[in-house]
Amino acid sequence: MKFRELIRQEQDIAFVIGNGINRYPNNPKALSWEELLLKLWHKFSPDVFNFVPKGITTTEFYDLLDLASIETANSPFQIQKEVSRLLSGWQPFDHHVSFVQWARQHEAPILTTNFDLTLSSLPFMQQYRFKTTSFTDFYPWSTYFSDHELKDPLKGFGIWFINGLVSYHRSIRLGLSHYMGSIEKARNYIYKSRTGSLFNNNSQKIWSGGNTWLQVFFNKQLCIFGLGLEENEIFIRWLLIERAKYYRKFPGRRKKAWYIAPKNEKPDDRNLGKIQFLRGIGINLIETNNYGEIYNEPWL
């Protein structure tokens, strides 16, 4: 099945997207994760790197920068402030607008791992927050952008930020330590909350993460694209494993999921391992002929 056909046939869909939508089509202003980290190293550390060394993940590479940085020793969050500066003011291209308009028309939530506000910068968008959830700018998980205020994250269009956003620089998650903090935060919602956890509750709606993007992640069909989903994506991969465990416990709540990516003509062991990972957690792989079949054609 083609991606375009999938989103027209399936209902109750949410999108999980990454930086691929910003880098299409060969956008010279969009930064890859590696390019962003190298810019930060050049600014904050005497050790200058021109590439991310092999044998180290990008998340660990950030943590090493945090340890090496002279400027952040007595001035915390300077690196994250610089990330906010670098990623602020990005303007959407036509494919951004078409995608958001399609999601808005079909009331499909968007969960993004990006920090920038490109998708949420359209004129009809405003920022909202579920006030029933305590707010922290470290984890603004109840904050979303939409054309109207939602009463339920599952019922209506909204753009949610998994790894933080430039509006709250302290929320930006770049390092392994950051990801572990997010996992701890999510684990408390999912398993340990006194007000109701996801795994120990007979209700899908009344739990401590019910007014955050976690509600969408666990209780909607997911279309995932623009993400490499490589081994360094510790947080999102952990969440996908927990989602599979959730459906094993509550099979009646099971939702489908798809990972959309261009076809790899020469898959290596790493690609095959990722395919095995996806299969093991119940995610279907849909391969396209090119990036236009992901970022352009489906939304026209």
C-alpha positions as CSV (number, residue, x, y, z in Angstrom):
1,M,0.0,0.0,0.0
2,K,1.2,3.5,-0.8
3,F,1.5,6.1,1.9
4,R,-1.0,8.3,0.1
5,E,-3.6,5.5,0.0
6,L,-2.9,4.6,3.7
7,I,-3.8,8.0,5.1
8,R,-7.0,8.1,3.1
9,Q,-8.1,4.7,4.1
10,E,-7.2,4.5,7.8
11,Q,-9.0,6.5,10.5
12,D,-7.9,7.7,14.0
13,I,-4.4,8.6,12.8
14,A,-1.7,10.7,14.4
15,F,1.6,11.6,12.9
16,V,5.1,11.3,14.6
17,I,7.5,13.3,12.5
18,G,11.2,14.4,12.7
19,N,13.6,16.7,11.0
20,G,13.2,15.2,7.5
21,I,10.3,17.5,6.8
22,N,12.5,20.5,7.4
23,R,15.4,19.2,5.3
24,Y,13.1,18.5,2.3
25,P,13.7,19.5,-0.5
26,N,17.4,20.1,0.1
27,N,16.7,23.0,2.4
28,P,20.0,24.8,2.9
29,K,18.9,26.4,6.1
30,A,17.8,23.3,7.9
31,L,20.3,21.7,10.2
32,S,20.8,18.0,10.7
33,W,21.3,16.8,14.2
34,E,25.0,16.3,13.6
35,E,25.4,19.8,12.0
36,L,23.7,21.4,15.0
37,L,26.0,19.6,17.4
38,L,29.1,20.6,15.5
39,K,28.0,24.2,15.5
40,L,27.6,24.0,19.3
41,W,31.0,22.4,19.8
42,H,32.6,25.3,17.7
43,K,30.9,27.9,19.9
44,F,31.2,26.4,23.4
45,S,34.3,24.2,23.5
46,P,38.0,24.6,22.9
47,D,38.0,21.1,21.3
48,V,36.9,21.7,17.7
49,F,35.4,18.8,15.8
50,N,34.6,18.8,12.1
51,F,32.6,15.5,12.3
52,V,31.0,13.3,14.9
53,P,33.6,10.6,15.7
54,K,32.7,6.9,15.2
55,G,32.1,4.9,18.3
56,I,30.0,7.6,20.0
57,T,26.3,8.4,19.6
58,T,25.1,11.9,18.9
59,T,23.4,12.0,22.3
60,E,26.7,11.1,24.1
61,F,28.5,13.7,21.8
62,Y,26.3,16.4,23.3
63,D,26.9,15.3,26.9
64,L,30.7,15.4,26.2
65,L,30.2,19.0,25.0
66,D,28.2,19.8,28.2
67,L,31.1,18.5,30.2
68,A,33.8,20.3,28.2
69,S,32.1,23.6,27.8
70,I,33.8,26.4,29.7
71,E,31.0,28.9,29.3
72,T,28.3,26.7,30.8
73,A,30.2,25.9,34.0
74,N,28.7,28.9,35.9
75,S,26.0,29.7,33.4
76,P,23.6,26.8,32.9
77,F,21.5,26.3,29.8
78,Q,23.6,28.5,27.6
79,I,23.9,25.7,25.0
80,Q,20.2,25.2,24.9
81,K,19.7,28.9,24.6
82,E,22.0,28.8,21.6
83,V,19.9,26.0,20.1
84,S,16.8,28.1,20.5
85,R,18.5,31.0,18.8
86,L,19.8,28.9,15.9
87,L,16.3,27.3,15.3
88,S,14.1,30.3,15.8
89,G,12.5,32.2,13.0
90,W,12.3,29.3,10.5
91,Q,9.6,29.8,7.9
92,P,7.4,27.0,6.5
93,F,7.6,25.9,2.9
94,D,4.6,24.9,0.8
95,H,4.9,21.2,1.9
96,H,4.8,22.3,5.6
97,V,1.7,24.2,5.0
98,S,0.0,21.4,3.0
99,F,0.8,18.8,5.6
100,V,-0.5,20.9,8.5
101,Q,-3.6,21.9,6.6
102,W,-4.3,18.2,5.8
103,A,-3.8,17.2,9.4
104,R,-6.0,20.1,10.6
105,Q,-8.8,19.1,8.1
106,H,-8.7,15.5,9.2
107,E,-8.3,16.3,13.0
108,A,-5.1,14.4,13.1
109,P,-2.6,15.2,15.9
110,I,1.0,15.8,15.1
111,L,3.8,14.8,17.5
112,T,7.1,16.2,16.5
113,T,10.6,15.5,17.8
114,N,11.8,18.8,16.3
115,F,12.4,21.9,18.5
116,D,11.6,24.5,15.9
117,L,8.1,26.1,15.5
118,T,8.0,25.8,11.7
119,L,4.9,23.7,11.6
120,S,3.1,25.8,14.3
121,S,3.9,29.2,12.7
122,L,0.9,29.3,10.4
123,P,-1.4,32.3,11.0
124,F,-4.3,30.3,12.4
125,M,-2.2,28.6,15.1
126,Q,-2.1,29.5,18.7
127,Q,-0.4,28.0,21.8
128,Y,-2.6,26.3,24.4
129,R,-2.0,24.2,27.5
130,F,-4.1,21.7,29.4
131,K,-4.3,23.5,32.8
132,T,-5.3,20.3,34.6
133,T,-1.7,19.2,34.3
134,S,1.0,20.9,36.4
135,F,3.2,23.0,34.1
136,T,7.0,22.9,34.0
137,D,9.1,24.4,31.3
138,F,11.5,21.4,31.6
139,Y,8.8,19.1,30.3
140,P,6.0,21.2,28.7
141,W,4.2,18.0,27.6
142,S,0.7,19.5,28.1
143,T,1.5,22.4,25.7
144,Y,0.3,22.2,22.1
145,F,-0.5,24.5,19.1
146,S,-3.8,24.4,17.4
147,D,-6.5,26.5,15.7
148,H,-8.8,25.9,18.8
149,E,-8.5,24.8,22.4
150,L,-8.9,21.0,22.9
151,K,-10.9,19.2,25.6
152,D,-9.2,15.9,24.8
153,P,-5.8,15.3,23.2
154,L,-7.4,12.4,21.2
155,K,-10.2,14.5,19.8
156,G,-8.9,17.2,17.5
157,F,-5.9,18.6,15.7
158,G,-2.9,19.8,17.7
159,I,0.9,20.0,17.3
160,W,2.8,18.5,20.3
161,F,6.5,18.6,21.0
162,I,8.1,15.3,22.3
163,N,11.7,16.6,22.9
164,G,11.0,20.2,23.8
165,L,10.6,23.5,21.8
166,V,12.5,26.7,21.3
167,S,9.9,28.7,23.3
168,Y,11.2,27.0,26.4
169,H,14.9,26.5,26.0
170,R,15.3,24.4,29.2
171,S,12.9,21.8,27.6
172,I,15.3,21.0,24.7
173,R,16.5,17.4,24.9
174,L,19.8,16.8,23.1
175,G,21.9,14.5,25.3
176,L,21.8,11.1,26.7
177,S,21.2,12.5,30.2
178,H,18.3,14.6,28.8
179,Y,16.8,11.4,27.2
180,M,17.1,9.5,30.5
181,G,15.3,12.3,32.2
182,S,12.5,12.1,29.7
183,I,12.3,8.4,30.2
184,E,12.1,8.8,33.9
185,K,9.4,11.4,33.5
186,A,7.4,9.3,31.2
187,R,7.9,6.2,33.3
188,N,6.3,8.0,36.3
189,Y,3.3,8.9,34.2
190,I,3.0,5.4,32.7
191,Y,3.6,3.2,35.8
192,K,4.0,5.1,39.1
193,S,1.6,8.0,39.3
194,R,-0.7,8.1,42.4
195,T,-3.3,9.9,40.3
196,G,-3.6,7.0,37.9
197,S,-1.0,5.2,35.7
198,L,-1.6,3.9,32.2
199,F,-0.7,0.3,32.9
200,N,-2.7,0.0,36.1
201,N,-5.8,1.7,35.1
202,N,-8.9,0.4,33.4
203,S,-9.6,3.8,31.9
204,Q,-7.7,5.0,28.8
205,K,-8.6,8.6,29.6
206,I,-8.2,9.1,33.3
207,W,-4.5,8.8,34.0
208,S,-1.8,11.2,34.9
209,G,-0.6,11.5,31.2
210,G,-4.0,11.8,29.8
211,N,-3.7,15.5,29.0
212,T,-0.2,15.2,27.5
213,W,1.1,14.0,24.1
214,L,1.6,10.6,25.7
215,Q,-2.1,10.1,25.4
216,V,-1.9,10.5,21.7
217,F,1.2,8.3,21.4
218,F,-0.3,5.3,23.2
219,N,-3.9,5.6,22.0
220,K,-3.8,6.6,18.3
221,Q,-2.7,4.9,15.1
222,L,0.7,6.3,14.4
223,C,2.3,7.3,11.0
224,I,6.0,7.8,11.6
225,F,8.2,9.6,9.1
226,G,11.1,12.0,8.9
227,L,12.8,10.1,11.6
228,G,15.9,7.9,11.2
229,L,14.8,5.9,14.3
230,E,18.5,4.9,14.7
231,E,20.0,3.5,17.9
232,N,20.6,6.9,19.3
233,E,16.9,7.7,19.4
234,I,16.7,6.2,22.8
235,F,13.6,8.0,24.1
236,I,11.3,7.4,21.1
237,R,12.4,3.8,20.7
238,W,11.8,3.1,24.4
239,L,8.3,4.6,24.1
240,L,7.6,2.4,21.1
241,I,8.6,-0.7,23.2
242,E,6.4,0.5,26.0
243,R,3.5,1.0,23.5
244,A,3.9,-2.7,22.4
245,K,3.9,-3.8,26.1
246,Y,0.7,-1.7,26.7
247,Y,-1.1,-3.5,23.8
248,R,0.1,-6.9,25.1
249,K,-1.6,-6.1,28.4
250,F,-4.7,-4.5,26.8
251,P,-5.1,-6.2,23.4
252,G,-8.5,-4.6,22.9
253,R,-6.8,-1.1,22.8
254,R,-4.3,-2.0,20.1
255,K,-3.7,0.6,17.4
256,K,-1.8,0.2,14.2
257,A,1.5,1.9,13.4
258,W,3.5,2.5,10.2
259,Y,7.0,3.7,9.6
260,I,7.4,5.4,6.2
261,A,10.8,5.8,4.6
262,P,12.3,5.7,1.1
263,K,13.3,2.3,-0.2
264,N,16.9,1.4,0.6
265,E,18.3,-0.4,-2.5
266,K,21.3,-1.8,-0.6
267,P,20.3,-2.5,3.0
268,D,23.1,-3.4,5.3
269,D,23.0,-5.2,8.7
270,R,22.1,-2.0,10.4
271,N,19.0,-1.4,8.2
272,L,18.0,-5.0,8.6
273,G,18.3,-4.7,12.3
274,K,16.0,-1.7,12.3
275,I,13.5,-3.6,10.2
276,Q,13.6,-6.4,12.8
277,F,13.1,-3.9,15.6
278,L,10.0,-2.4,13.9
279,R,8.6,-5.8,13.2
280,G,9.1,-6.9,16.8
281,I,7.1,-4.0,18.2
282,G,4.3,-4.3,15.7
283,I,5.1,-1.5,13.3
284,N,4.6,-1.9,9.6
285,L,7.2,-0.6,7.1
286,I,6.0,1.3,4.1
287,E,8.7,2.1,1.6
288,T,8.4,4.9,-1.0
289,N,10.2,5.5,-4.2
290,N,11.4,9.0,-3.1
291,Y,11.0,11.7,-0.5
292,G,8.3,13.5,-2.5
293,E,6.0,10.6,-1.8
294,I,6.3,11.4,1.9
295,Y,6.5,15.2,2.1
296,N,4.7,16.4,-0.9
297,E,2.3,14.2,-2.8
298,P,0.2,12.8,0.0
299,W,-1.0,16.2,1.1
300,L,-2.0,17.6,-2.3
